[in-house]
Amino acid sequence: MLMKSAITSTYSPTGSRNFFLNLLKKSTTLSHLTQTHAQIILNDFQNDISTITKLTHRLFDLKATSYARHLFLSIHNPDLFLFNVLIKGFSNAHSISLYTHLRKCTHLKPDNFTYAFAIASASTLSDEKVGILLHQHAVVDGYGSDLFVGTAVVDFYLKNWRIDLARKMFDKMPVRDTVSWNSMISGLVRNCCFDDAVCVFERTLKDGRIPLDSTTVAAILPALAELQELTLGMEVQCLAIKLGFHSYVHVLTGFISLYSKCGDIEAAKLLFGEIRRPDLVSYNAMISGYTSNGESKCSVRLFKQLLGSGEKVNSSTIVGLIPVFHPFGYLSLTDCIHGFCVKSGILSQPSVSTALTTVYSRLNEIKSARLLFDESLEKTPASWNAMISGYTQNGLTEAAISLFQEMQRSKVSPNPVTVTSILSACAQLGALSLGKWVHSLVKNKNFESNMYVSTALIDMYAKCGGISEARELFDLMVGKNVVTWNAMISGYGLHGQGQDALKLFSEMSHSGVTPNGVTFLSLLYACSHAGLVEEGEKIFQSMIHDYHYKPLPEHYACMVDILGRAGQLENALKFIKEMPVEPGAAEWGALLGACVIHKDKKIARVASEKLFELDPESVGYYVLLSNLYSVERNYRLAASVRQDVKKRKLAKTPGCTLIEIGETPHVFTSGDRSHPQASAIYAMLEKLIRKMKEAGFQTEIDTALHDVEEEEKELMINVHSEKLAIAFGLIATDPGTEIRIFKNLRVCVDCHTATKFICKITERVIVVRDANRFHHFKDGLCSCGDYW
């Protein structure tokens, strides 16, 4: 009524277009616009293109897209400007339909704005071919070098993970303004190409001709936060102060996130205090900062303060509050947040349900995570990724793979995060055929330029036995971060190629990439499994003195393992006693394992006493000690240890072995007769054992149960899961084909010896991955040199 009153009191019979244009500009609600539209019709301006274009523009501002569409259909001769407003306003498949109609059904010709808006709209579609075709049309029509079109094309390729094409387009642009540089930086950050984003940012500084704005500064901060580049972030902060952007709320908010993610929560609090009137985004950044630094009590307190102020929270507030990074001990808080989300109706937001799915997965509440996922009305790629990743992190690799296949059937296009998660599952399970299929998907989707995907591929091939394929991919990568180098070094260690791991570390040092704790752990592991004692000691000392890295328990445990495996048990015990920190189960466990290898009961007793005190619920240590007594034929003590296990109701992880034939996985357990070809498998096994004995093989029965007859012991050991898998592999594959099997536990001495005989008798290469490493059997020998 107020709007009608204004119109009737102000409008004169000689009213002008400018009057309505001004009125439309001031309209703030859909009700105002509909009343104004009615007056436009009454005053015969319904066919005035300028007025209708302005009305359409305002309708899109107020999200009244359906109204705008009907209005457009009522115009007999829309001009190019109105088409552009519509194409920009819809930003979806309707925009592409309008573009097609413009080209085919009118005399109008698209201009640079038409192409920029249409290409931007193509970013929302699942098929990238549309955007590529629009780019080609723009080039043909002479807009290939246009700044506006070029920026839209760069942004389109970055949103479709086509980083290579985005870089190519960006570098070919004859003119680049601040907006185009900002698009490139923010796009690279979205694609997790943080190092590349920093390089582009540094290029803008070196160029000198590009005027940086507050968006440039805000865009680079997430990359610095992810890279933990606090020093560089402080330099950018000085730049922001110099340019006069530091007081801008969105820039300060960016610095709050930077300091929070780099662990300096006090600095983040000071910056938050500098904002006179924090907006919701600033509050969200500070809440998230507290949570990510393990200060959930502070984040809850600030959240309550925000609610008390009357501000309506959004999905980002809740996502920041959920203890995703430090979940342990916060199950009750997570349940409370979950309840709040249900009551407030915010659980329907995909980002919220995805964050809750993630935190439940990390708390090993996998059923709660899956229930949330299943109940989500809108399953985004991020929600699929969270659930797949949750299964992978909890060791439920088969469930992860099954869900990935369901995602494919649901026509949800996987992104680099999906691919990285599923490759991790393939690596854990040893599913090489699926890993290769995912690799072909990576090629089809052009994800190879994504550093994280390429690194995951390297890790997958290395852990599935393809160390040469892993190295080929590694050498092809242009940019490598520390995680990439670690994956390759770790791969060499897994395959017992210690010298190759050390050589690669030398290359890494010369490349300028700084090693981290994982690098040193991978190197020590590689030295341990290759018997490189002196080299391992040098790496350990260099880590402390040259790189000033404080060793973690796993680094100490690796050093104990290096000394212990080499038979230097006294030195290993001395190392433990001289540690600057209190030794834990990891160090004593490594020593006990070495004692079993070298049959040293005296030191084993010392180690086991410590272990039963530190970790009485771990059945593995009892099994090791029992095996040591069995080897020494001290069956009374072996029985005593096993009896202790029964009293404590501890359960040993059952051994199982996987073999892939074609694309089908087959899993065997000890004495398994459930396989459809069980009769043929056991017949093959009997045949092999007979030939092996003729060649001099003797069954290792020392670690078998002592309270059964010798003949029964031999029968029990002869049907271990790895032997059944190898026998099946011989039946199911052509002569001369390599056989690969994957066991969840350490391969036993008898199976290791048996496999050496089998590979020689059958003239096959047999690759075995156990819980520790890879064994490559050929011509009666193992790549580990019986050192595992």
Secondary structure, DSSP 8 states (H G I E B T S, - for coil): -HHHHHHHHH--TT--HHHHHHHHHH--SHHHHHHHHHHHHHTT-TT-HHHHHHHHHHHHHTT-HHHHHHHHHT-SS--HHHHHHHHHHH-SHHHHHHHHHHHHHSS----HHHHHHHHHHHTTSS-THHHHHHHHHHHHTT-TT-HHHHHHHHHHHHHTT-HHHHHHHHHH-S---HHHHHHHHHHHHHTT-HHHHHHHHHHHHHH--S---HHHHHHHHHHHHHTT-HHHHHHHHHHHHHHT-TTSHHHHHHHHHHHHHTT-HHHHHHHHHH-SS--HHHHHHHHHHHHHTT-HHHHHHHHHHHHHTT----HHHHHHHS-SSS-TT-HHHHHHHHHHHHHHTGGGSHHHHHHHHHHHHHTT-HHHHHHHHHH-SS--HHHHHHHHHHHHHTT-HHHHHHHHHHHHHTT----HHHHHHHHHHHHHHT-HHHHHHHHHHHHHHT-TT-HHHHHHHHHHHHHTT-HHHHHHHHHH-SS--HHHHHHHHHHHHHTT-HHHHHHHHHHHHHHT----HHHHHHHHHHHHTTT-HHHHHHHHHHHHHTS-----HHHHHHHHHHHHHTT-HHHHHHHHHT-SS---HHHHHHHHHHHHHHT-HHHHHHHHHHHHHH-TT-HHHHHHHHHHHHHTT-HHHHHHHHHHHHHTT------EEEEEETTEEEEEETT---STTHHHHHHHHHHHHHHHHHTT-----TTS-TTS-HHHHHHHHHT-HHHHHHHHHHHHS-TT--EEEEESS---HHHHHHHHHHHHHHT--EEEE-SS-EEEEETTEETTTT--
